[in-house]
Amino acid sequence: MSLDVKIAKLILKESGISPSKLGLRFDRVVLRVLGDIRTFTESEIECGQTILLVVSAPIFKPVKTIEGIKIEITNILNDNNYGQQCIKAIEGNQINLRLVQSNGRHKFIGFVQNIDQCSQNLMDLAEKWIRLDA
């Protein structure tokens, strides 16, 4: 089981919501995209910060989507404004990014969610979990 799946299950366990109800996806492309972004983020982010990410599925152009997300992560980290959120379309996928303060245990938490679901709810659940985890 991948780290992304484990984290999702922990977050959703606290809320009592199932991954399928939120339209979460964990196929091979999703896991590769999240893994690449995790590797990038963990080398860029400082201790005490966490990047939350929700990407809409299906991911049409994974490589270009990853590159676009990396640029947005760099921008949000350069601003260093906690609670700042970036919502935009990259290569046909909606992304939702948020920088939050944390205990440093998780530098990146990412999800890929069906396009018909509200990413804001998932972001709020993840941030709440981070605060409880601290």
C-alpha positions as CSV (number, residue, x, y, z in Angstrom):
1,M,0.0,0.0,0.0
2,S,1.5,3.4,-1.0
3,L,2.1,6.2,1.4
4,D,-0.6,8.3,-0.3
5,V,-3.2,5.6,0.2
6,K,-2.2,5.2,3.9
7,I,-2.4,8.9,4.5
8,A,-5.8,9.2,2.8
9,K,-7.2,6.4,4.9
10,L,-5.9,8.0,8.1
11,I,-7.4,11.4,7.2
12,L,-10.8,9.9,6.2
13,K,-10.9,7.6,9.2
14,E,-11.0,10.7,11.5
15,S,-13.9,12.1,9.5
16,G,-15.8,8.8,9.0
17,I,-15.9,9.2,5.2
18,S,-14.9,6.5,2.7
19,P,-12.4,7.2,-0.1
20,S,-15.0,6.2,-2.7
21,K,-17.5,8.7,-1.4
22,L,-15.0,11.5,-2.0
23,G,-14.1,10.1,-5.5
24,L,-10.5,9.4,-4.6
25,R,-8.4,7.7,-7.2
26,F,-5.3,5.5,-6.7
27,D,-4.5,4.1,-10.1
28,R,-0.9,3.7,-11.4
29,V,-0.8,7.1,-13.1
30,V,-2.1,8.8,-9.9
31,L,0.5,7.1,-7.7
32,R,3.3,8.1,-10.1
33,V,2.2,11.7,-10.3
34,L,1.8,12.0,-6.5
35,G,5.1,10.2,-5.9
36,D,7.0,12.6,-8.3
37,I,5.4,15.7,-6.7
38,R,6.2,14.3,-3.2
39,T,9.8,13.8,-4.1
40,F,10.0,17.4,-5.4
41,T,8.1,18.9,-2.5
42,E,10.2,17.1,0.2
43,S,13.4,18.6,-1.3
44,E,12.0,22.1,-1.5
45,I,9.9,22.6,1.7
46,E,11.1,23.6,5.1
47,C,10.4,21.7,8.3
48,G,7.1,22.9,9.8
49,Q,5.4,23.3,6.5
50,T,3.0,21.0,4.5
51,I,1.7,21.4,1.0
52,L,-1.8,20.0,0.4
53,L,-2.7,19.2,-3.1
54,V,-5.9,18.0,-4.8
55,V,-5.8,17.2,-8.6
56,S,-8.9,16.4,-10.6
57,A,-9.0,13.1,-12.4
58,P,-8.4,11.8,-15.0
59,I,-4.9,13.2,-15.4
60,F,-4.7,13.9,-19.1
61,K,-1.0,14.8,-19.5
62,P,0.9,13.5,-16.4
63,V,4.4,14.8,-17.2
64,K,3.2,18.3,-18.2
65,T,0.8,18.4,-15.2
66,I,3.6,17.5,-12.8
67,E,5.8,20.3,-14.2
68,G,3.0,22.8,-13.9
69,I,2.2,21.7,-10.3
70,K,5.9,22.0,-9.4
71,I,5.9,25.6,-10.6
72,E,2.8,26.4,-8.6
73,I,4.4,24.8,-5.5
74,T,7.5,26.8,-5.9
75,N,5.4,30.0,-6.2
76,I,3.4,29.2,-3.1
77,L,6.5,28.4,-1.1
78,N,8.2,31.6,-2.2
79,D,5.3,33.6,-0.9
80,N,5.5,31.7,2.4
81,N,1.9,32.7,3.3
82,Y,0.3,30.0,5.4
83,G,-3.3,29.3,4.4
84,Q,-2.6,30.7,0.9
85,Q,-4.5,28.7,-1.7
86,C,-3.9,28.3,-5.4
87,I,-6.8,27.0,-7.5
88,K,-6.2,26.8,-11.3
89,A,-6.3,24.6,-14.3
90,I,-3.1,22.9,-15.5
91,E,-3.2,20.8,-18.7
92,G,-6.9,20.3,-18.4
93,N,-6.8,19.3,-14.7
94,Q,-8.1,21.4,-11.9
95,I,-5.6,21.8,-9.1
96,N,-6.0,23.1,-5.6
97,L,-2.9,23.8,-3.5
98,R,-2.6,25.1,0.0
99,L,0.4,25.8,2.3
100,V,-0.2,25.0,6.0
101,Q,1.9,25.0,9.1
102,S,2.5,21.5,10.5
103,N,4.6,19.5,13.0
104,G,6.9,18.6,10.1
105,R,5.8,15.0,10.0
106,H,4.3,15.3,6.6
107,K,5.7,17.7,4.0
108,F,3.3,16.7,1.3
109,I,-0.2,15.3,1.3
110,G,-1.8,14.8,-2.1
111,F,-5.0,13.4,-3.6
112,V,-6.4,12.8,-7.0
113,Q,-10.2,13.1,-7.0
114,N,-12.9,12.7,-9.6
115,I,-13.7,16.1,-11.3
116,D,-17.3,16.0,-10.0
117,Q,-16.2,16.2,-6.4
118,C,-15.5,19.3,-4.3
119,S,-11.8,19.6,-3.6
120,Q,-12.3,22.2,-0.9
121,N,-13.9,19.7,1.4
122,L,-11.0,17.3,1.0
123,M,-8.5,20.2,1.6
124,D,-10.3,21.2,4.8
125,L,-10.3,17.6,6.1
126,A,-6.6,17.2,5.4
127,E,-5.8,20.5,7.1
128,K,-7.9,19.5,10.1
129,W,-6.1,16.2,10.3
130,I,-2.7,17.9,10.2
131,R,-3.7,20.2,13.1
132,L,-5.0,17.2,15.2
133,D,-1.8,15.2,14.3
134,A,0.3,18.1,15.7
